[in-house]
Amino acid sequence: MNPAPSDSGEMLQRVRQQLILAQVRIMELEDVRDETAARLAEHGQLLRAAQSLADQKMDEAAHAENNRAGLQAQFEHLQHIQQGTSETLATTQARLAATEQALAQEKQAVAELTAQVGRLTTGRQHLEARLGEAAVHAADREQRLTQLDADLRRLKSSRSWRWTAGLRSLERLFRGKQP
């Protein structure tokens, strides 16, 4: 069915109005699209910057994790060294105590030996004094023996000794026969 001419003019008029409204709407949408494109570009830049920052922070986090793992390993190593040092210190302290005890015993032994050396020195000095006295006494006796020997030689070389030799022989003979 064909519309009537007046209806078609009205329809044409309505179509024109709708077409104009559609064109206005398209222009409005193009303006929104342009604004949205600018904002989208801005948001894209922000997203790229955020992604770059996130990547950087992820790298920093990985680096921090590596540092933490390294520090943890160093901490565990230092704990091991501390434990070894503590054991060595305990052993050294025990040795030191034993050495101090041995040193105290050695000091006591040295004190005893020093006292003994003092006593022996006193005894040696006493013996040296007695030896000196004995040497003087021996010298006196030696002198006395020399004197007596000289007297005996003088006596035996005297005339009276030679003249009484026979009497002395008889006396020895009689003394040997007595019980």
DADAFEN-V833674 format. One line per field, one symbol per residue. psi: psi as a letter, one per 20 degrees, with the letter a starting at -180 (. if undefined). Layout:
# DADAFEN-V833674
psi->???
This chain:
# DADAFEN-V833674
psi->ppqqhhhhhhggggggghgghhgghggghhggggghgghggghggggggggggggghgghggghgggggghgggghghggggggggggggghhgggggghghggghgggggghgggggghgggggghhghhgghggghggggggggghggggggghirhhghhjggghghghghhhiq.
